[in-house]
Amino acid sequence: MSNTDRFLLAALMGWPVMHSRSPMMHNYWFAQQGLAGTYVPLAIRPEGLAAALRALHPLGFAGCNLTIPHKQAAMKIVDTVDDAARRIGAISCVTVQPDGLLAGTNNDYIGFLRNLRHEQPDWRADAGPVVVLGAGGGSRAVCYGLMQDGAKEIRIVNRTFSRSLGIVEAFDGPIKAYPWEQRHDVLDGAATVVNATSQGMVGQPALDIRLDKLAKNALVADIIYTPLESPFLVAARLLGNRTVNGLGMLLHQGPLAWKLWFGLEPVVTLELRTLVEKSL
Ligand SMILES: NC(=O)c1ccc[n+]([C@@H]2O[C@H](COP(=O)([O-])OP(=O)(O)OC[C@H]3O[C@@H](n4cnc5c(N)ncnc54)[C@H](OP(=O)(O)O)[C@@H]3O)[C@@H](O)[C@H]2O)c1
């Protein structure tokens, strides 16, 4: 069946789920492409995830995205898990295969890389040391992406040291873990600094870090997008550093999901970005 012979369906499963901007983004693309279809937010309780995922095929869904708290749990439910999802330890995107089997992958890391390249075309992962603050799910995707992109030195700093060590062990690459107390000093000589903690998000206090060792030419990124400019990014911008917020990471993983679900890759337009920004 071609994409014009059926009503296209995809979903986001989360608990809660209504805060997400993903439906706005995907439904923008249905309209942009002139396709009949929809992307629905599905509030799925953790205990209902397996049944919900198995229902995708009989209901005619092409696939779904996963958000908190389902990204890790889905690893044990889907039929195949690719290398990216296995190493990141989380699935962000499920595709229903023609035979009904469920394939899990993680597009967050590509979203992260594409966002940086889109916002700062001359940025290179191997330009110098990269500091990643945080060691949760977002950080794992960021570290995986940086490694795929050829980063030669990744310094990871997290409040809970053992979690950083977990990433070092899982990725077996040029990543070194540093104690949280050293978060101010590891910025020394860094070409790129990424906040992948939840600190600075709406409702959370700002990330507690001094930027006096930050080089003027370092690129400073945050994967947070609510608020659009975190206190961490504000501080870096005021020092004269180039900054990139986290909204593009969300937007740029979307086309990859479309490619898997519907065989075409829509574009992240300025109009889409503005639409989502206005809703934040
Ligand atoms: N733009 C995107 O597409 C995208 C994608 C994924 C995530 N995100 C955003 O990234 C952020 C993190 O998400 P996540 O999924 O990685 O969450 P997570 O797995 O819960 O990890 C949270 C991280 O924040 C750290 N943290 C929490 N409270 C802290 C505190 N008081 N002081 C210092 N560190 C603290 C945690 O450290 P401990 O290990 O010590 O607890 C951990 O490293 C969220 O704001 C999320 O919205 C954005």
The ligand as an SDF file (V2000), in Angstrom:
LIG
                    3D

 48 52  0  0  0  0  0  0  0  0999 V2000
   16.0600   17.8090   23.8160 N   0  0  0  0  0  0  0  0  0  0  0  0
   15.7430   16.5480   23.8620 C   0  0  0  0  0  0  0  0  0  0  0  0
   15.3170   15.9540   22.8640 O   0  0  0  0  0  0  0  0  0  0  0  0
   15.9390   15.8000   25.1500 C   0  0  0  0  0  0  0  0  0  0  0  0
   16.0810   14.4040   25.1470 C   0  0  0  0  0  0  0  0  0  0  0  0
   16.2770   13.7650   26.3820 C   0  0  0  0  0  0  0  0  0  0  0  0
   16.3010   14.5100   27.5510 C   0  0  0  0  0  0  0  0  0  0  0  0
   16.1430   15.8560   27.4930 N   0  0  0  0  0  0  0  0  0  0  0  0
   16.1870   16.6680   28.7200 C   0  0  0  0  0  0  0  0  0  0  0  0
   17.3930   16.3740   29.3980 O   0  0  0  0  0  0  0  0  0  0  0  0
   17.2110   16.4570   30.8030 C   0  0  0  0  0  0  0  0  0  0  0  0
   17.6670   15.1590   31.4530 C   0  0  0  0  0  0  0  0  0  0  0  0
   16.8420   14.1130   30.9820 O   0  0  0  0  0  0  0  0  0  0  0  0
   17.1930   12.5830   31.2370 P   0  0  0  0  0  0  0  0  0  0  0  0
   16.1920   11.7830   30.5080 O   0  0  0  0  0  0  0  0  0  0  0  0
   18.6460   12.3190   30.9750 O   0  0  0  0  0  0  0  0  0  0  0  0
   16.9100   12.4720   32.8070 O   0  0  0  0  0  0  0  0  0  0  0  0
   17.4660   11.4260   33.8590 P   0  0  0  0  0  0  0  0  0  0  0  0
   17.8090   10.1320   33.1990 O   0  0  0  0  0  0  0  0  0  0  0  0
   16.5170   11.4340   34.9920 O   0  0  0  0  0  0  0  0  0  0  0  0
   18.8570   12.0920   34.3570 O   0  0  0  0  0  0  0  0  0  0  0  0
   18.8640   13.2810   35.0990 C   0  0  0  0  0  0  0  0  0  0  0  0
   20.2830   13.7860   35.2380 C   0  0  0  0  0  0  0  0  0  0  0  0
   20.2640   15.0050   35.9790 O   0  0  0  0  0  0  0  0  0  0  0  0
   21.0980   14.8620   37.1350 C   0  0  0  0  0  0  0  0  0  0  0  0
   20.5680   15.6040   38.2790 N   0  0  0  0  0  0  0  0  0  0  0  0
   19.3160   15.5520   38.7780 C   0  0  0  0  0  0  0  0  0  0  0  0
   19.1990   16.3630   39.8620 N   0  0  0  0  0  0  0  0  0  0  0  0
   20.4330   16.9080   40.0500 C   0  0  0  0  0  0  0  0  0  0  0  0
   20.9710   17.8350   41.0010 C   0  0  0  0  0  0  0  0  0  0  0  0
   20.2260   18.3360   41.9840 N   0  0  0  0  0  0  0  0  0  0  0  0
   22.2600   18.1910   40.8590 N   0  0  0  0  0  0  0  0  0  0  0  0
   23.0220   17.6930   39.8630 C   0  0  0  0  0  0  0  0  0  0  0  0
   22.5850   16.8100   38.9490 N   0  0  0  0  0  0  0  0  0  0  0  0
   21.3030   16.4260   39.0360 C   0  0  0  0  0  0  0  0  0  0  0  0
   21.1110   13.3750   37.4200 C   0  0  0  0  0  0  0  0  0  0  0  0
   22.2020   13.0770   38.2390 O   0  0  0  0  0  0  0  0  0  0  0  0
   22.1630   11.7580   39.1790 P   0  0  0  0  0  0  0  0  0  0  0  0
   22.5670   10.6180   38.2850 O   0  0  0  0  0  0  0  0  0  0  0  0
   23.1300   12.0570   40.2430 O   0  0  0  0  0  0  0  0  0  0  0  0
   20.7580   11.6120   39.6890 O   0  0  0  0  0  0  0  0  0  0  0  0
   21.2170   12.8290   35.9970 C   0  0  0  0  0  0  0  0  0  0  0  0
   22.5140   12.9510   35.5060 O   0  0  0  0  0  0  0  0  0  0  0  0
   15.7270   16.7450   31.0180 C   0  0  0  0  0  0  0  0  0  0  0  0
   15.5880   18.1330   31.1950 O   0  0  0  0  0  0  0  0  0  0  0  0
   15.0880   16.3130   29.7180 C   0  0  0  0  0  0  0  0  0  0  0  0
   13.9170   17.0250   29.4130 O   0  0  0  0  0  0  0  0  0  0  0  0
   15.9720   16.5210   26.3330 C   0  0  0  0  0  0  0  0  0  0  0  0
  1  2  1  0
  2  3  2  0
  2  4  1  0
  4  5  1  0
  4 48  2  0
  5  6  2  0
  6  7  1  0
  7  8  2  0
  8  9  1  0
  8 48  1  0
  9 10  1  0
  9 46  1  0
 10 11  1  0
 11 12  1  0
 11 44  1  0
 12 13  1  0
 13 14  1  0
 14 15  2  0
 14 16  1  0
 14 17  1  0
 17 18  1  0
 18 19  2  0
 18 20  1  0
 18 21  1  0
 21 22  1  0
 22 23  1  0
 23 24  1  0
 23 42  1  0
 24 25  1  0
 25 26  1  0
 25 36  1  0
 26 27  1  0
 26 35  1  0
 27 28  2  0
 28 29  1  0
 29 30  1  0
 29 35  2  0
 30 31  1  0
 30 32  2  0
 32 33  1  0
 33 34  2  0
 34 35  1  0
 36 37  1  0
 36 42  1  0
 37 38  1  0
 38 39  2  0
 38 40  1  0
 38 41  1  0
 42 43  1  0
 44 45  1  0
 44 46  1  0
 46 47  1  0
M  CHG  2   8   1  16  -1
M  END
$$$$
